[in-house]
Amino acid sequence: MAKSGKVLVVDDYAPNLCGLGQLLERADYTVLTATNGRDALDIVHSERPDIVLLDVVMPGISGLDVCAELKRNPETRFMPVVLISGEKERETRLAGLDAGADDFLNKPVDPEELRTRVRSLMRLKRLTDDLESAESLFLTLGRVIEARDPSTEGHCERLTDYATMLGIHLRLGEEELDALHRGAFLHDVGKIAIPDRILLKKGRLNRKEYELMKRHAAIGDDLCSTVRSLESVRPIVRHHHERFDGRGYPDGLAGDKIPLLAQIVSIVDVFDALTTNRPYRKALATTTAYQMMRDDARRGWCREDLVAAFIDLHCAREAEQARIAV
């Protein structure tokens, strides 16, 4: 019979470790154990437990430090963490919340409370896993779209790199940077519905073909609306072809009504399109692309200050890479 889930118990005091392990095993969980924070982090990355139970006070890396490390890492931030402590002071709980803890238990641990808390967090973990699986499917779709056109190989990775670079320069928060990273990767997901005869056409698109191509932004938004965890990236997917002067698509937004993250992705998308080979033309020199972007920004495409910031950052990176290569 399948186990109910995998729980990592971390405590430097052997009797506590043994007692908690036995309680959880009787509740039909697979139990992993560690006696210090460093081993706990290693086990998390190798075994991927569903839940982590952490003693707060341990030699070396404390339970608070382990919790904070897990919550900082994108690969483990959704893993539920329960902090266990004999201390009931307000400061301990505040520190735990600041570290990102999902729940708390006091020593001595009440067996029924332990089972109830773990069962509740296990349900939460299952829901989170479902959301992550759906999001992974969409990220795979991004790669499928890229694979349809050999000329765009690496496009998604370059855009996430460029967009994140500009976002960090603009001092965006962690949640905005996360949305920017995923949105840059998924910005063209709606092209899954565009026929190859249009997507890969070597000449200019006629009016009817162009109108069909323009639909990819709204189609991508509709697709992302089916996954709750992608809510923050929908404005990027829908609005990365809007123009500051209101002549873009699909909604004709203008000025600051265009979401900032969509404006960022628009800039890096255009730069990558200009500087890579496409079916309809050869890649342009970087300096030529810079000038075209500056000119288009002055004509109303996007904010001139954002274009200038990206160009400065890209120039600095190119100079640093050239220096290292020498």
C-alpha positions as a printed Julia matrix, in Angstrom:
326×3 Matrix{Float64}:
  0.0    0.0     0.0
  1.29   3.5    -0.89
  2.58   5.65    1.93
  0.79   8.9     2.86
  3.83  11.04    2.1
  7.47  11.69    2.98
  8.44  13.7     6.08
 11.92  14.85    7.07
 12.41  15.22   10.85
 15.42  17.26   12.0
 16.5   17.32   15.66
 19.89  16.99   17.34
 18.37  15.23   20.37
 18.06  11.51   19.59
 15.03  10.73   21.86
 13.0   13.51   20.18
 14.06  12.35   16.75
 13.1    8.75   17.51
  9.78   9.68   19.13
  8.61  11.95   16.3
  9.71   9.38   13.74
  7.71   6.61   15.39
  4.59   8.77   15.64
  4.76   9.62   11.95
  5.54   6.06   10.86
  2.45   4.85   12.74
  0.47   7.44   10.76
  1.8    5.74    7.6
  4.35   8.36    6.54
  7.81   7.61    5.19
 10.21   9.22    7.66
 13.66  10.65    6.93
 15.85  11.97    9.74
 18.77  14.35   10.23
 20.57  15.57   13.35
 21.86  18.89   12.02
 20.94  21.63    9.57
 23.59  20.88    6.95
 22.54  17.23    6.64
 18.91  18.36    6.5
 19.59  20.58    3.48
 21.46  17.77    1.74
 18.57  15.34    2.35
 16.01  17.87    1.11
 17.84  18.25   -2.19
 18.44  14.52   -2.68
 15.18  13.04   -1.35
 12.64  15.85   -1.89
 10.45  15.26    1.2
  6.89  16.59    1.2
  7.21  18.27    4.61
 10.11  19.26    6.88
  9.83  19.28   10.69
 12.66  21.38   12.15
 13.9   21.82   15.67
 14.68  25.52   16.11
 17.8   25.19   18.28
 20.54  23.03   16.77
 24.34  23.26   16.66
 25.8   24.86   13.55
 22.96  25.85   11.24
 19.8   26.53   13.26
 16.31  25.47   12.28
 15.52  29.12   11.46
 18.49  29.26    9.09
 17.5   26.02    7.37
 13.92  27.25    6.97
 15.08  30.55    5.48
 17.4   28.73    3.05
 14.59  26.43    1.88
 12.23  29.36    1.36
 14.83  31.34   -0.6
 15.44  28.5    -3.05
 12.9   28.51   -5.94
 13.05  24.69   -6.05
 12.0   24.25   -2.39
 10.16  27.43   -1.43
  6.75  25.75   -1.56
  7.86  22.85    0.63
  5.94  23.17    3.96
  8.21  23.72    6.97
  7.11  23.23   10.59
  9.31  24.66   13.33
  9.42  22.8    16.66
 10.65  24.53   19.82
 10.41  24.32   23.55
 10.31  28.1    23.67
  6.98  29.89   23.61
  8.35  33.43   23.39
  6.78  35.79   20.9
 10.22  36.58   19.43
 10.78  32.95   18.41
  7.54  32.8    16.45
  8.18  36.17   14.84
 11.64  34.99   13.77
 10.07  31.8    12.41
  7.51  33.75   10.4
 10.26  35.98    9.08
 12.16  32.85    7.99
  9.05  31.67    6.1
  7.8   28.9     8.42
  4.38  27.47    7.53
  3.47  26.23   11.02
  4.74  25.79   14.59
  4.68  23.05   17.23
  5.7   23.36   20.88
  7.65  20.77   22.85
  6.58  18.39   24.19
  4.76  17.67   20.96
  1.17  16.51   21.3
  0.78  13.38   19.09
 -2.7   14.25   17.84
 -1.71  17.84   17.08
  1.33  16.56   15.18
 -0.78  14.22   13.04
 -3.37  16.92   12.36
 -0.81  19.56   11.37
  1.12  17.19    9.12
 -2.06  15.88    7.48
 -3.22  19.44    6.75
  0.12  20.51    5.3
  0.32  17.33    3.24
 -2.96  18.29    1.55
 -1.54  21.75    0.87
  1.59  20.2    -0.62
 -0.47  18.02   -2.96
 -2.36  21.09   -4.23
  0.91  22.95   -4.74
  2.36  20.0    -6.64
 -0.66  20.01   -8.95
 -0.14  23.71   -9.67
  3.57  23.22  -10.3
  2.85  20.31  -12.65
  0.46  22.47  -14.67
  3.0   25.29  -14.78
  5.73  22.87  -15.89
  3.48  21.82  -18.76
  3.21  25.43  -19.88
  6.97  25.94  -19.67
  7.34  22.86  -21.84
  4.91  24.43  -24.31
  7.25  27.42  -24.46
 10.05  25.13  -25.57
  7.77  23.37  -28.07
  6.96  26.7   -29.7
 10.64  27.6   -29.84
 11.48  24.2   -31.36
  9.06  24.82  -34.26
 11.4   27.53  -35.54
 15.13  26.61  -35.53
 16.02  30.3   -35.83
 14.63  31.03  -32.35
 16.69  28.43  -30.48
 17.56  29.78  -27.03
 15.12  32.7   -27.42
 13.23  31.95  -24.18
 16.41  31.63  -22.12
 17.87  34.84  -23.54
 14.69  36.77  -22.84
 14.5   35.58  -19.24
 18.14  36.56  -18.81
 17.75  40.02  -20.37
 14.46  40.74  -18.63
 15.74  39.7   -15.21
 18.86  41.82  -15.71
 16.72  44.9   -16.41
 14.29  44.05  -13.6
 17.1   43.85  -11.04
 18.45  47.2   -12.29
 14.98  48.7   -11.75
 14.97  47.26   -8.21
 11.86  45.19   -8.68
 10.74  43.02   -5.78
 11.23  39.26   -5.59
  7.64  38.47   -6.66
  7.88  40.82   -9.65
 11.22  39.31  -10.7
  9.71  35.84  -10.46
  6.74  36.89  -12.63
  9.14  38.57  -15.06
 11.26  35.42  -15.34
  8.28  33.16  -16.04
  6.48  35.71  -18.2
  9.51  36.22  -20.43
  9.69  32.46  -20.91
  5.97  32.15  -21.7
  5.36  35.41  -23.57
  4.73  33.67  -26.91
  2.88  30.6   -25.62
 -0.16  31.61  -27.71
  1.82  30.91  -30.9
  0.98  27.26  -30.34
 -2.23  28.13  -32.21
 -0.52  29.88  -35.15
 -0.04  27.72  -38.29
  3.53  27.01  -39.44
  2.81  28.59  -42.82
  2.49  31.92  -41.02
  4.91  31.43  -38.14
  7.74  30.31  -40.44
  6.96  32.43  -43.49
 10.16  33.87  -44.98
  8.56  36.9   -46.58
  6.43  39.67  -45.12
  3.02  38.67  -43.79
  0.0   39.96  -45.65
 -2.72  41.77  -43.75
 -4.82  38.68  -43.11
 -1.79  36.68  -41.94
 -0.67  39.53  -39.69
 -4.08  39.78  -38.05
 -3.97  36.05  -37.35
 -0.44  36.32  -35.93
 -1.56  39.15  -33.62
 -4.06  36.82  -31.99
 -1.26  34.92  -30.21
 -1.14  37.44  -27.36
 -4.81  37.02  -26.42
 -4.66  33.26  -27.02
 -1.68  32.98  -24.68
 -3.52  34.95  -22.01
 -6.53  32.63  -22.31
 -4.28  29.58  -21.99
 -2.54  30.95  -18.89
 -5.89  31.78  -17.28
 -6.44  28.05  -16.74
 -3.49  27.86  -14.29
 -3.89  29.87  -11.09
 -0.14  30.06  -10.41
  0.32  31.85  -13.76
 -2.0   34.73  -12.84
  0.92  37.13  -12.33
  2.37  36.42  -15.8
 -0.86  36.95  -17.74
 -0.33  40.73  -18.16
  3.07  40.02  -19.71
  1.73  37.39  -22.09
 -1.21  39.58  -23.15
  0.43  43.0   -23.35
  4.01  42.53  -24.56
  3.02  43.86  -28.01
  1.32  47.02  -26.76
  2.94  50.35  -27.71
  3.42  53.42  -25.54
  1.54  55.53  -28.12
 -1.49  53.18  -28.01
 -0.98  51.66  -31.47
 -0.08  48.18  -30.24
 -2.2   45.07  -29.69
 -4.35  43.33  -28.54
 -5.98  46.09  -26.43
 -4.41  49.31  -27.67
 -3.17  50.29  -24.2
 -1.1   53.45  -23.97
  1.44  54.99  -21.59
  1.55  53.72  -18.04
 -1.59  51.65  -18.59
  0.76  49.08  -20.11
  2.06  46.9   -17.24
  5.74  47.61  -16.51
  6.7   43.93  -16.72
  5.11  43.71  -20.18
  7.08  46.79  -21.27
 10.32  45.16  -20.11
  9.6   41.94  -22.01
  8.65  43.96  -25.1
 12.06  45.67  -25.11
 14.14  42.53  -24.66
 11.96  40.62  -27.14
 12.59  43.2   -29.85
 16.32  43.27  -29.11
 16.63  39.5   -29.38
 14.55  39.46  -32.59
 16.81  42.1   -34.14
 20.08  40.41  -33.17
 19.28  36.82  -34.19
 18.63  35.27  -37.6
 14.96  35.04  -38.51
 13.22  33.46  -41.54
 12.56  36.93  -42.98
 16.06  38.49  -42.44
 19.59  38.08  -41.14
 20.65  39.13  -37.66
 21.6   42.79  -37.28
 24.75  44.08  -35.59
 24.24  44.97  -31.94
 25.0   48.66  -32.53
 22.46  48.77  -35.36
 19.84  47.15  -33.12
 20.56  49.71  -30.37
 19.99  52.6   -32.76
 16.81  51.12  -34.22
 15.42  50.63  -30.71
 16.27  54.22  -29.73
 14.63  55.55  -32.9
 11.5   53.42  -32.43
 11.23  54.53  -28.79
 11.31  58.18  -29.87
  8.53  57.41  -32.36
  6.27  56.08  -29.6
  7.04  52.37  -29.32
  8.02  52.38  -25.64
  9.6   54.38  -22.83
 12.91  55.84  -23.93
 14.38  55.58  -20.41
 13.75  51.83  -20.29
 15.4   51.32  -23.67
 18.37  53.44  -22.6
 18.7   51.47  -19.35
 18.66  48.13  -21.19
 21.23  49.29  -23.75
 23.55  50.55  -21.0
 23.27  47.24  -19.14
 23.82  45.18  -22.27
 26.79  47.29  -23.33
 28.36  46.89  -19.89
 27.85  43.13  -20.0
 29.35  42.86  -23.49
 32.36  44.9   -22.4
 32.88  42.71  -19.33
 32.63  39.5   -21.38
 35.14  40.89  -23.9
 37.51  41.8   -21.06
 37.29  38.3   -19.58
 37.86  36.69  -22.99
 41.14  38.54  -23.52
